[in-house]
Amino acid sequence: MTSDHKKPGVAFWATVVVIGVLIPTAIYVGAYAWVIEPVSVVAHLTSGEKHRFVVARYPRLGQSSIWRTFFGPANQLDRLVRPYVWQKD
């Protein structure tokens, strides 16, 4: 008795990649896009100077720093892809 077991083909591995990598990535990026809010902030220095910069705010998630850590990689990528949103005013 011989057994004819086929090895997984290209279609199988493409499906594994889509399910294992692309779908979770799309969910992560979509969640980031839904919760992010770029906010312009003015910092007053002791020398009297003012500096303006844009920070990420997550109003739908609260003030916990865990969100800044969790969405940090997406925020860095967003700053590269959309610099016009994150530039100083």
Secondary structure, DSSP 8 states (H G I E B T S, - for coil): ---------HHHHHHHHIIIIIHHHHHHHHHHHHH-EEEEEEEE-TTS-EEEEEEEE-TTT-S-HHHHHHTHHHHHHHHHH-HHHHS--
